Amino acid sequence: MPTENPPNEFPDIVGPHPTNPILARFRPFIPPHARLRELTPLPLIMGTLLGMVFGASSLYLVLKVGLTVSASIPVAVLSITFFRFLSWISKSKIHNATILENNIVQTAGSAGESIAFGLGVTMPAIMILGFDLEITRVMLVAILGGLIGILMMIPLRRALIVQQHGYLKYPEGTACAEVLKAAASPESRDAAHAGDAVARAAADEAVSGGKIIIGGFAIGFIYYGLQQIFKIMKEVPEKIFGKPFDGASVSLENNPALLGVGYIIGPRISALMMGGGVLSYLVLIPAIKFFGSAGTAPLAPETAHRIADMSIEQIQKGYILYIGAGAVAAAGIISLFRSIPLIWHGLKGGLADLRRSGSVREDVPRTDQDLSMKWVLGGIIALLIVIMIAPQLNLRFNLLGAILIVAFGFLFVLVSSRLTGEVGSSSCPTSGMMIATVLLTCLIFVIIGWTAPPYFVTALSIGGIVCIASSNGGTISQDLKTGFLVGSTPRSQQIAILIGTLASCLIIGPILMKLNESGTVYVPVASNADFAFPSSFHANPADYLKDSGGQPKRERLSGAQAGADPNDYFVYHKTNTENGPAGRYLVNNDGAPVYLADPGINGVYDKRPDGSSVQKFTAPKATLVSYIIKGILGGQLPWGLVLLGVFIAIVLELSGVSALAFAVGVYLPISTSAPVFVGGMARWLVDRYTRRKHAGAQLTEDELVAEGDKSNGVLLSSGYIAGGTLAGVLFAFMAIPWKERLDGWEKWASAHNPFFDGPNADWLAMLPFLALSVLLYLVGRDVLFARKSRRARS
């Protein structure tokens, strides 16, 4: 809810606005005539670096569970802590950042999250379809999508952030502004005429919150790093049931990042995800095993194994993934259709406000200065040219395709910004808009006859650009709302997020490639009838062994298996499941397949031929996108399984249950949903305690939620996520050059560590995870690292 403000002492901030009385009374924390340090080098560099770190962690999360968490508040708290520490060791106030400099840090630092989400839900689908994930394409899609999102939001800022103040809440941006104001430096408080005693105590509270995040980061990093490198405990403790419940299992991934995610998203969403996992692993897989074991031949879409001979993981990959994808697609589309009135209202309102705010004075105050529209128009024209000439997008000199990308980008940036203002980033149906973009793109391609395999990559590239633009538009809106409330200069924020976005694009693409490479397994398929190619291939293999440019492509084994075979092979992109799985094959000069290059992202094989284990990523939403492409453009989809998932989502919606989180749980391994559920239950217990604690304060439901959202448990969870995911990213980089050493530690742990291997390893490995969960609960309840609340002090 908007706070009560005194009459506007600076009417030139926004001018008279009789239709919005809340805006007429608004006063930013730092008035427009004040001059404080803002866009200075150190905050910009720090924000950019933090954006890279949180972008990498967000990419890791989106490949693991298909979602991300907001980075703005953790980045803001870390910025406050860093500059307070710098000021303390230098014994000077010079190094203590102003509130506007801290705002620059969180603005630049939030860019990586949205880029990571857009890339993580679209680009891996290229590999899942069997094509090459080229670094130039990944970086081009990231940069184009990021820039479109930023450029489109510049003319929308006055319409959505300023004119709709008080009506569009932008909850994450408002919460971040409260964090910044609470920890404002003495210099900033003097400029804002704030009360010294309360503000100084609030600043101390924010800094102690920074210590909790740093502590959580250290715990998450050390815990997951030791597990991945030295195998100090089993990564996925599990219980597999036998007859009469054959095929049923429960498991839990020993990952502090997933525990933190569950605490932040809360008990309801985490319980729905776990419900989907229970349906998959305790209902559907046992049912498939029960009814299918009598069969004497493989049951489509599986081509190699009878169900009786399949493991739980093989059944999940061969059947449940399609059911889960159908459920996620249906739930996303239902969510999008449910939002159509809101989207239509937002589109009309946004365009109307944009027309009203079209005339801008030249002598606007500092707090209303945007980047020049000349830069916006010039940037959009430049992007159109790049889209048309870039060979990676396969839209050479196609003005219609370029205009469609920009038009889709503008539409979904507007819609995403409006929806995040009304319901927040976590509830904005960005995934539904991404699905709609891919569906519309594929339908247009079908109409104009673009159904050949190379156009699969084109459709994915278009969807990736629009998804990143939409995601970035919502993130920028929250940042600009924070800046509006604290009194920053919009132009400075826009420059900061441009720099932060470009830097994140440069690092997230290579990290995506490295995560995939570290888990890639070259599976020998020579003389294996399950991988035989059709006769049409053998009749003229040269027609198949060509890249998107029409030239034959050759490569050697790379990564951890690079030294196993020095020969060059042709690359064959198999897009159907006839005579073996789809994927990238390495073919010898005689046209015989030698290796299946099973990717690290959504791959099937989790062990190399030498027996060493690899880390795989499920990439749930990228797999969903690949299924849409295959279903519409390629016609290769087991629709019976997909429709089962569709009607699971419909049954849930008819029962009054929001199906999207449940559907994601159906799709994900239960080992991924279980730690999220444990984190959600810890949050549920803490929230119950918080309600009892404030029972006499007569707080509204929104105020109680806010108390939980700013608790120490959320800060510790943010640290768990950042530390655990960064450890996972670094392990992926180490997995190839340190392969022999890592294999040696794994062999030692298998022989000597009862927490990693042995008859009691499953329950022993749960003890450290239980300790992490109890620590999170105690910190959430303020039993440890207690801080006095501002409400109590004031």
C-alpha positions in Angstrom: 0.0 0.0 0.0 1.3 3.5 -0.7 2.5 5.3 2.4 1.0 8.6 3.5 3.3 11.4 2.3 3.1 15.1 3.1 2.0 17.5 0.3 4.4 17.5 -2.5 7.0 20.2 -1.7 8.5 19.8 -5.2 5.6 20.0 -7.6 8.0 20.1 -10.6 8.9 16.4 -10.0 5.8 15.3 -11.9 3.8 18.4 -12.5 0.1 18.7 -11.5 -1.7 15.5 -11.8 -5.4 15.9 -10.8 -6.4 12.4 -11.8 -3.9 10.7 -9.4 -4.0 12.3 -5.9 -1.5 9.8 -4.6 1.1 11.0 -7.1 0.2 14.6 -6.3 1.2 14.0 -2.7 4.3 12.0 -3.4 7.7 13.0 -2.3 10.8 10.9 -3.1 13.3 10.2 -0.3 16.0 12.3 -2.0 14.5 15.5 -3.4 15.2 16.4 -7.0 17.2 19.5 -6.2 19.6 17.5 -4.0 23.0 16.5 -5.5 24.5 13.3 -4.2 27.0 10.9 -5.7 25.2 8.4 -7.9 26.7 6.9 -11.1 30.3 6.6 -9.9 32.8 3.9 -11.0 33.0 1.8 -7.8 29.3 1.2 -7.4 28.9 0.5 -11.1 31.7 -2.0 -11.1 30.5 -3.7 -7.9 26.9 -3.9 -9.2 28.1 -5.4 -12.5 30.2 -8.0 -10.8 27.4 -9.0 -8.4 25.1 -9.1 -11.4 27.4 -11.7 -13.0 27.5 -13.8 -9.8 23.8 -13.8 -9.3 23.3 -14.3 -13.0 25.4 -17.4 -12.9 23.5 -18.7 -9.9 20.1 -17.9 -11.5 21.2 -19.8 -14.6 22.1 -22.8 -12.5 18.7 -22.6 -10.8 16.7 -22.3 -14.0 18.5 -25.3 -15.4 17.8 -27.2 -12.2 14.2 -26.3 -11.3 13.0 -23.9 -14.0 12.7 -20.8 -11.8 14.8 -18.0 -10.4 14.5 -15.8 -7.3 14.8 -12.0 -7.2 18.4 -10.7 -6.8 17.7 -7.0 -6.1 17.3 -7.1 -2.3 20.3 -9.5 -1.7 22.4 -7.3 -3.9 21.3 -4.1 -2.1 22.1 -5.6 1.3 25.5 -6.8 0.1 26.2 -3.3 -1.3 25.3 -1.7 2.0 27.5 -4.1 3.9 30.4 -3.7 1.6 30.4 0.1 1.7 29.9 0.3 5.4 32.8 -2.1 5.9 34.9 0.0 3.5 34.1 3.2 5.4 35.0 1.5 8.7 38.4 0.2 7.6 39.3 3.6 6.1 38.0 5.5 9.1 36.3 7.9 6.7 32.8 8.7 5.5 34.2 9.1 2.0 33.9 5.4 1.1 30.4 5.0 2.5 28.0 5.0 -0.4 25.0 7.3 -0.7 21.6 5.8 -1.1 21.7 6.6 -4.8 25.0 4.8 -5.2 23.6 1.7 -3.5 20.6 1.9 -5.8 23.0 1.9 -8.8 24.6 -1.3 -7.4 21.2 -3.1 -7.1 20.1 -1.8 -10.5 23.3 -3.1 -12.3 23.2 -6.3 -10.2 19.7 -7.3 -11.0 20.4 -7.5 -14.8 22.0 -11.0 -14.7 18.9 -12.7 -13.3 16.5 -11.8 -16.1 19.1 -12.6 -18.8 19.8 -16.0 -17.2 16.1 -16.8 -17.0 15.5 -16.0 -20.7 18.5 -18.0 -21.9 17.9 -20.9 -19.5 14.3 -21.6 -20.7 15.0 -21.3 -24.5 18.6 -21.9 -25.6 19.1 -25.4 -24.1 16.2 -26.5 -26.3 18.5 -26.2 -29.3 20.6 -29.0 -27.8 17.6 -31.0 -26.8 16.5 -30.9 -30.4 20.0 -32.2 -31.4 21.6 -29.0 -32.8 24.7 -27.2 -31.8 24.5 -24.6 -29.1 26.8 -22.1 -30.7 28.3 -19.5 -28.4 27.8 -16.7 -31.0 24.1 -17.5 -31.2 23.7 -17.6 -27.4 25.4 -14.3 -26.9 23.6 -12.6 -29.8 20.2 -13.7 -28.5 21.1 -12.6 -25.0 22.3 -9.1 -26.1 19.4 -8.5 -28.5 16.8 -9.6 -25.9 18.4 -7.6 -23.1 18.7 -4.4 -25.2 15.2 -4.7 -26.5 13.8 -5.0 -23.0 15.8 -1.9 -21.8 15.1 0.3 -24.9 11.3 -0.5 -24.8 11.1 0.4 -21.1 12.6 3.9 -21.4 9.5 5.5 -23.1 7.2 3.4 -20.8 8.8 4.6 -17.6 6.7 7.8 -17.2 3.5 5.9 -18.2 3.8 3.0 -15.9 6.2 4.0 -13.0 5.3 7.7 -12.6 1.7 8.2 -13.8 0.5 5.0 -12.2 2.2 5.5 -8.9 0.0 4.1 -6.1 -2.0 2.0 -8.5 0.8 -0.2 -9.8 2.5 -1.4 -6.6 5.7 -3.1 -8.0 6.1 -5.0 -4.7 9.7 -6.1 -5.1 10.8 -2.7 -6.2 9.0 -1.1 -3.2 10.5 -3.6 -0.8 14.0 -2.9 -2.2 13.5 0.9 -1.7 12.6 0.3 1.9 15.8 -1.6 2.4 17.8 1.2 0.9 16.1 3.9 2.9 16.5 1.9 6.1 20.3 1.8 5.6 20.7 5.3 4.2 24.1 6.9 5.0 24.3 10.0 7.2 25.0 12.1 4.0 21.8 10.7 2.4 19.8 11.2 5.6 20.9 14.8 5.7 19.8 15.3 2.1 16.5 13.7 2.9 15.9 15.4 6.3 15.5 12.0 7.9 15.6 11.4 11.6 19.1 10.4 12.8 18.4 8.0 15.6 15.8 5.7 13.9 17.7 5.8 10.6 21.0 5.0 12.2 19.5 2.0 14.0 17.8 0.8 10.8 21.2 1.0 9.0 22.8 -1.2 11.7 19.9 -3.7 11.1 20.5 -3.7 7.4 24.3 -4.3 7.9 23.6 -7.2 10.3 21.4 -8.6 7.5 24.3 -8.4 5.2 26.4 -10.5 7.6 23.6 -13.1 7.6 23.7 -13.3 3.8 27.5 -13.6 3.8 27.3 -16.3 6.4 24.7 -18.2 4.4 26.8 -17.8 1.3 29.8 -19.3 3.1 27.7 -22.2 4.4 26.1 -22.9 1.1 29.4 -22.7 -0.8 31.4 -24.9 1.5 28.6 -27.4 2.0 27.9 -28.0 -1.7 31.5 -27.5 -2.8 32.7 -30.2 -0.4 29.9 -32.5 -1.5 30.7 -32.1 -5.2 34.5 -32.2 -5.0 35.3 -34.6 -2.1 32.0 -36.5 -2.1 31.7 -36.1 1.7 28.1 -37.3 1.5 25.7 -38.9 -1.0 24.2 -36.2 -3.2 20.8 -37.8 -3.7 19.7 -40.1 -0.8 16.8 -42.3 -2.0 14.5 -45.1 -1.0 13.4 -47.4 -3.8 10.4 -49.6 -3.0 10.1 -53.3 -4.0 7.1 -55.4 -4.6 4.2 -55.0 -4.3 5.0 -51.3 -4.9 7.6 -51.9 -7.6 8.7 -48.7 -9.4 7.9 -46.3 -6.5 10.7 -44.2 -4.9 11.4 -41.1 -2.9 14.6 -39.1 -2.9 16.0 -35.8 -1.9 18.9 -33.8 -3.5 21.3 -32.6 -0.8 21.5 -29.1 -2.1 21.4 -25.9 0.1 20.3 -23.8 -2.8 17.1 -25.7 -3.3 16.4 -25.5 0.4 16.8 -21.8 0.2 14.5 -21.6 -2.8 11.8 -23.4 -1.0 12.0 -21.0 2.0 11.7 -18.0 -0.2 8.8 -19.2 -2.4 6.9 -20.3 0.6 4.9 -23.3 1.8 2.1 -23.2 -0.7 4.1 -23.2 -3.9 6.6 -25.7 -2.6 3.9 -28.1 -1.4 2.2 -27.9 -4.8 5.6 -28.8 -6.5 6.0 -31.7 -4.1 2.5 -32.9 -4.8 3.4 -33.1 -8.5 6.5 -35.1 -7.6 4.4 -37.5 -5.5 2.1 -38.0 -8.4 5.0 -38.9 -10.7 7.1 -41.1 -8.5 4.5 -42.7 -6.2 1.6 -43.0 -8.7 2.4 -42.7 -12.4 5.8 -44.5 -12.5 4.5 -47.4 -10.4 1.4 -47.6 -12.6 3.5 -47.7 -15.8 5.7 -50.4 -14.2 2.6 -52.4 -13.1 0.7 -52.3 -16.4 3.7 -52.3 -18.7 5.9 -55.0 -17.3 3.8 -57.6 -19.0 4.8 -56.3 -22.5 7.3 -58.2 -24.5 8.5 -55.3 -26.7 9.4 -51.6 -26.1 6.4 -49.3 -25.8 6.6 -46.1 -27.8 8.1 -43.5 -27.5 10.7 -45.8 -26.0 12.5 -47.7 -28.7 15.2 -49.7 -27.0 14.0 -51.3 -23.7 10.9 -53.2 -22.4 9.3 -51.5 -19.5 10.0 -54.5 -17.3 13.7 -53.8 -17.9 13.6 -50.1 -17.4 14.9 -48.3 -14.3 12.9 -45.5 -12.6 15.1 -42.9 -14.2 14.5 -44.4 -17.7 10.7 -44.4 -17.2 10.9 -40.8 -16.0 12.9 -39.8 -19.1 10.9 -41.9 -21.5 7.3 -41.3 -20.4 6.9 -38.9 -17.4 8.7 -36.0 -19.1 6.1 -35.9 -21.9 3.3 -36.1 -19.3 4.9 -33.3 -17.3 5.5 -31.2 -20.4 1.9 -31.4 -21.4 0.8 -30.4 -17.8 3.2 -27.5 -17.8 2.2 -26.3 -21.2 -1.5 -26.5 -20.4 -1.1 -24.8 -17.0 1.0 -22.0 -18.6 -1.6 -21.4 -21.3 -4.5 -21.5 -18.7 -2.6 -19.0 -16.6 -2.1 -16.8 -19.7 -5.8 -17.0 -20.6 -6.8 -16.2 -17.1 -4.6 -13.1 -17.3 -6.0 -12.0 -20.7 -8.4 -9.4 -19.1 -5.5 -8.1 -17.0 -3.2 -8.1 -20.0 -5.8 -6.3 -22.2 -6.4 -3.8 -19.5 -2.7 -3.3 -19.0 -2.1 -2.9 -22.7 -4.8 -0.3 -23.2 -3.8 1.6 -20.0 -0.1 1.5 -20.9 -0.6 2.8 -24.4 -3.1 5.5 -23.2 -0.6 6.7 -20.6 2.2 6.5 -23.1 0.3 8.9 -25.4 -0.5 11.2 -22.5 3.1 11.3 -21.4 4.5 11.8 -24.9 5.2 15.5 -24.6 8.2 16.0 -22.4 9.7 19.3 -21.3 13.4 20.0 -21.9 13.9 21.5 -18.4 12.7 18.4 -16.5 14.1 17.9 -12.9 16.9 15.4 -12.2 14.4 12.8 -11.0 12.6 12.7 -14.3 15.5 12.7 -16.8 15.6 9.6 -19.1 18.0 8.7 -21.8 17.2 10.6 -25.0 14.6 9.2 -27.3 17.2 9.6 -30.1 19.2 6.8 -28.4 16.0 4.7 -28.1 15.0 5.1 -31.8 18.6 4.7 -33.0 19.0 1.6 -30.9 15.8 0.0 -32.2 16.8 0.7 -35.8 20.3 -0.8 -35.2 18.7 -3.9 -33.6 16.5 -4.3 -36.7 19.5 -4.3 -38.9 21.5 -6.8 -36.7 18.5 -9.1 -36.7 18.2 -9.0 -40.5 21.9 -9.6 -41.2 22.9 -12.0 -38.4 23.4 -15.5 -39.9 22.8 -17.2 -36.5 19.1 -16.2 -36.6 18.5 -17.4 -40.2 16.5 -14.2 -41.0 18.8 -12.6 -43.5 17.3 -9.6 -45.1 13.9 -10.6 -43.8 12.4 -7.3 -42.6 9.1 -8.9 -41.6 10.8 -11.3 -39.2 12.8 -8.5 -37.7 9.7 -6.3 -37.2 7.8 -9.3 -35.7 10.6 -9.7 -33.1 10.6 -6.0 -32.2 6.8 -5.9 -32.1 6.5 -9.0 -29.9 9.2 -7.6 -27.8 7.4 -4.3 -27.2 4.1 -6.0 -26.6 5.5 -8.4 -23.9 7.7 -5.8 -22.3 4.7 -3.6 -21.8 2.6 -6.5 -20.6 5.4 -7.8 -18.3 6.0 -4.4 -16.8 2.3 -3.8 -16.2 1.8 -7.3 -14.6 4.8 -7.1 -12.4 3.4 -3.8 -11.2 0.1 -5.4 -10.2 1.1 -8.9 -9.0 4.9 -8.8 -8.6 7.6 -10.6 -10.5 7.1 -14.0 -8.9 3.4 -14.1 -10.0 3.9 -12.6 -13.5 3.2 -15.3 -16.1 6.5 -14.8 -18.0 6.6 -18.5 -18.8 3.1 -18.3 -20.3 4.1 -15.4 -22.5 7.2 -17.3 -23.6 5.1 -20.3 -24.5 2.7 -18.0 -26.4 5.6 -16.5 -28.3 6.9 -19.8 -29.4 3.4 -21.1 -30.3 2.7 -18.0 -32.4 6.1 -18.1 -34.1 5.7 -21.8 -34.9 2.2 -21.2 -36.3 3.5 -18.4 -38.5 6.3 -20.6 -39.7 3.9 -23.4 -40.6 1.8 -20.9 -42.6 4.7 -19.7 -44.7 6.2 -23.2 -45.0 9.2 -22.8 -42.7 9.1 -26.3 -41.2 12.6 -27.7 -42.1 14.9 -28.5 -39.1 17.1 -25.4 -39.5 13.9 -23.3 -38.8 13.6 -25.0 -35.4 16.7 -23.0 -34.4 15.2 -19.8 -35.9 12.0 -20.2 -33.9 13.9 -20.8 -30.7 16.1 -17.8 -31.3 13.1 -15.6 -31.8 11.4 -17.0 -28.7 14.6 -16.5 -26.7 15.0 -12.8 -27.7 11.3 -12.1 -26.8 11.5 -14.0 -23.6 14.7 -12.2 -22.4 13.1 -8.9 -23.4 10.0 -9.6 -21.4 11.9 -10.9 -18.4 14.3 -7.9 -18.5 11.4 -5.5 -18.9 9.8 -6.7 -15.6 13.1 -6.6 -13.8 13.9 -3.0 -15.0 10.4 -1.9 -14.0 11.1 -3.0 -10.4 14.5 -1.2 -10.5 13.0 2.0 -11.8 10.3 1.9 -9.2 12.9 1.6 -6.5 14.7 4.6 -8.1 11.5 6.6 -8.3 10.8 6.1 -4.6 14.3 6.9 -3.4 14.8 9.8 -5.7 17.4 8.6 -8.2 18.1 9.8 -11.7 16.4 7.5 -14.2 19.1 8.2 -16.9 21.8 7.0 -14.4 19.8 3.8 -13.7 19.2 3.1 -17.4 23.0 3.5 -18.1 23.8 1.2 -15.2 21.4 -1.6 -16.3 22.7 -1.3 -19.9 26.2 -1.9 -18.7 25.1 -4.6 -16.3 23.1 -6.4 -19.0 25.9 -6.3 -21.5 28.4 -7.7 -18.9 26.0 -10.4 -17.9 25.4 -11.4 -21.5 29.2 -11.8 -22.0 29.5 -14.3 -19.1 26.2 -16.1 -18.9 26.5 -17.5 -22.5 29.9 -19.1 -21.8 28.7 -20.4 -18.4 25.8 -22.1 -20.2 28.2 -23.7 -22.7 30.5 -24.9 -19.9 27.7 -26.3 -17.8 26.6 -28.3 -20.8 30.1 -29.4 -21.7 30.9 -30.6 -18.2 28.0 -33.0 -18.3 28.3 -34.1 -21.9 28.8 -37.9 -22.4 29.9 -39.4 -25.7 28.1 -42.8 -25.7 29.6 -45.4 -28.1 26.9 -46.7 -30.4 29.0 -48.6 -33.0 27.5 -52.0 -33.8 24.5 -51.3 -31.7 21.3 -52.0 -33.6 19.3 -49.6 -31.4 21.2 -46.7 -33.0 21.0 -47.8 -36.6 20.2 -45.0 -39.1 17.4 -45.4 -41.8 18.3 -46.6 -45.3 17.8 -43.1 -46.7 20.7 -41.9 -44.7 23.0 -44.6 -45.9 22.0 -44.0 -49.5 23.3 -40.5 -49.5 24.8 -39.5 -46.2 26.3 -36.2 -47.6 22.8 -34.7 -47.6 22.5 -35.2 -43.9 26.0 -34.3 -42.7 25.7 -30.5 -43.2 25.3 -27.6 -40.8 22.8 -24.7 -41.1 25.1 -23.1 -43.7 25.0 -26.2 -46.0 28.6 -27.3 -45.3 29.8 -30.6 -43.7 30.8 -30.2 -40.1 33.5 -32.2 -38.4 34.6 -32.3 -34.8 36.5 -34.4 -32.2 35.5 -35.5 -28.8 35.8 -32.7 -26.3 35.6 -32.2 -22.5 36.6 -35.0 -20.2 36.6 -37.6 -22.9 38.8 -35.6 -25.3 41.8 -37.9 -25.0 39.8 -41.1 -25.5 39.6 -40.8 -29.3 41.7 -38.4 -31.5 39.7 -39.0 -34.7 37.5 -36.4 -36.5 33.9 -37.3 -37.2 31.0 -35.8 -39.2 28.2 -34.3 -37.1 24.7 -35.5 -37.8 21.7 -33.8 -36.2 19.0 -36.4 -35.8 15.6 -34.8 -35.1 13.4 -37.9 -34.9 13.4 -41.0 -32.8 13.3 -43.5 -35.7 16.0 -46.2 -35.2 17.3 -44.6 -31.9 17.1 -41.5 -29.8 17.2 -38.0 -31.4 20.3 -36.0 -30.8 23.8 -35.1 -32.1 25.7 -38.1 -33.5 29.3 -38.3 -34.6 29.5 -40.3 -37.8 32.6 -41.8 -39.4 33.7 -41.5 -43.0 31.6 -44.6 -44.0 28.4 -43.1 -42.7 28.2 -45.3 -39.6 27.3 -43.7 -36.2 30.1 -44.0 -33.7 29.0 -41.8 -30.7 25.9 -40.2 -29.4 26.8 -36.8 -27.9 24.5 -36.9 -24.9 24.3 -33.3 -23.6 24.8 -32.2 -20.0 21.5 -30.3 -20.2 18.6 -32.7 -20.4 20.8 -35.6 -21.3 20.0 -39.2 -20.4 23.4 -40.8 -19.5 24.8 -39.8 -16.1 28.0 -41.9 -16.3 30.8 -41.9 -18.8 32.0 -45.1 -20.4 34.8 -45.3 -17.8 32.2 -45.3 -15.0 32.8 -41.8 -13.7 29.7 -39.8 -12.8 28.6 -36.5 -14.3 26.2 -33.8 -13.3 23.1 -33.4 -15.4 20.6 -30.5 -15.6 16.9 -31.2 -16.3 16.1 -27.8 -17.8 12.3 -28.3 -17.5 11.1 -25.3 -19.4 13.7 -25.6 -22.2 12.5 -29.2 -22.7 8.9 -27.9 -22.8 9.9 -25.5 -25.5 11.6 -28.2 -27.5 8.5 -30.3 -27.4 6.4 -27.4 -28.7 8.9 -27.0 -31.6 8.9 -30.7 -32.4 5.1 -31.0 -32.1 4.3 -28.1 -34.4 7.2 -27.9 -36.9 8.4 -31.5 -36.8 5.3 -33.4 -36.1 7.4 -35.7 -33.7 5.6 -35.8 -30.4 3.8 -38.6 -28.4 0.6 -36.8 -28.2 -1.1 -39.5 -26.0 1.3 -38.8 -23.2 1.2 -35.1 -23.7 -2.6 -35.1 -23.5 -2.5 -37.0 -20.2 -0.5 -34.1 -18.8 -2.9 -31.6 -20.3 -5.8 -33.2 -18.5 -4.0 -33.5 -15.2 -3.6 -29.7 -15.4 -7.3 -29.3 -16.3 -8.4 -31.5 -13.4 -6.4 -29.4 -11.0 -7.8 -26.2 -12.3 -11.4 -27.6 -12.1 -10.6 -28.5 -8.5 -9.6 -24.9 -7.7 -5.9 -25.6 -7.6 -3.4 -23.4 -9.5 -1.9 -26.1 -11.8 1.4 -24.5 -12.9 3.5 -25.2 -9.8 2.0 -28.7 -9.5 2.8 -29.4 -13.2 6.4 -28.3 -12.7 6.6 -30.8 -9.9 5.2 -33.6 -12.2 8.0 -32.8 -14.6 10.9 -32.4 -12.2 12.6 -35.4 -10.5 11.1 -35.7 -7.0 14.7 -35.4 -5.7 14.6 -31.7 -6.8 11.1 -30.9 -5.4 11.8 -32.6 -2.0 14.4 -30.1 -0.7 12.3 -27.2 -2.0 9.4 -28.7 0.0 11.5 -28.9 3.1 12.5 -25.2 2.8 8.8 -24.3 2.3 7.9 -26.2 5.5 10.6 -24.4 7.5 9.0 -21.1 6.2 5.6 -22.4 7.3 6.8 -23.0 10.8 8.5 -19.6 11.0 5.4 -17.8 9.6 3.2 -19.5 12.3 5.6 -18.2 14.9 5.5 -14.8 13.4 1.7 -14.7 13.5 1.7 -15.6 17.2 4.5 -13.1 17.9 2.4 -10.2 16.3 -1.0 -11.4 17.4 -1.6 -8.3 19.5 -0.4 -5.8 16.9 -3.5 -6.2 14.6 -1.4 -6.4 11.5 -3.1 -6.9 8.1 -2.4 -10.0 6.0 -0.1 -8.0 3.7 1.9 -6.7 6.7 2.3 -10.2 8.1 3.6 -11.4 4.7 6.0 -8.4 4.7 7.3 -9.4 8.1 8.1 -12.8 6.8 9.6 -11.5 3.6 12.2 -9.4 5.5 13.0 -12.0 8.1 16.5 -13.3 8.8 15.4 -16.6 7.2 15.0 -15.0 3.8 18.4 -13.4 4.1 20.0 -16.7 5.1 18.2 -18.5 2.2 19.5 -15.9 -0.2 23.0 -16.8 1.0 22.3 -20.5 0.7 21.2 -20.0 -2.9 24.1 -17.8 -3.9 26.7 -20.0 -2.2 25.3 -23.3 -3.3 24.7 -22.3 -6.9 28.1 -20.6 -7.3 29.8 -23.8 -5.9 27.9 -25.8 -8.6 29.0 -23.5 -11.4 32.7 -23.6 -10.2 32.5 -27.4 -10.0 31.2 -27.6 -13.6 34.3 -25.6 -14.7 36.6 -27.8 -12.6 35.0 -31.1 -13.8 37.0 -31.3 -17.0 40.6 -30.2 -16.1 40.5 -31.9 -12.7 38.7 -35.1 -13.9 41.3 -37.6 -12.8 41.7 -36.0 -9.3 37.9 -35.8 -8.9 37.5 -39.4 -10.0 40.2 -40.4 -7.4 38.3 -38.7 -4.6 35.1 -40.3 -5.7 36.7 -43.8 -5.6 38.1 -43.1 -2.2 34.7 -41.9 -0.9 33.0 -45.0 -2.3 35.5 -47.2 -0.5 35.8 -45.4 2.9 33.1 -42.9 3.5 29.8 -44.4 4.9 28.0 -41.0 4.3 28.7 -41.4 0.5 28.4 -45.1 -0.1 27.3 -48.2 1.8 24.2 -49.7 3.4 23.6 -46.7 5.6 24.6 -43.9 3.2 21.0 -42.8 2.4 20.0 -41.9 5.9 23.4 -40.8 7.1 23.6 -38.3 4.2 20.3 -36.8 5.4 21.8 -35.7 8.7 23.9 -32.7 7.3 20.8 -31.6 5.3 18.7 -31.8 8.5 21.3 -29.6 10.2 21.0 -27.0 7.4 17.2 -27.0 7.7 17.2 -26.6 11.5 19.7 -23.7 11.2 17.4 -22.1 8.7 14.4 -22.5 11.0 16.3 -21.1 14.0 17.6 -18.1 12.1 14.1 -17.5 10.6 12.7 -17.4 14.2 15.5 -15.0 15.3 16.7 -17.6 17.8 20.2 -17.1 16.2 21.5 -13.8 14.9 18.5 -12.0 16.4 17.8 -8.4 15.2 15.3 -6.0 16.8 12.6 -5.1 14.4 12.2 -1.5 13.3 8.6 -1.7 14.3 9.6 -2.5 17.9 12.1 0.3 18.0 9.9 2.9 16.6 
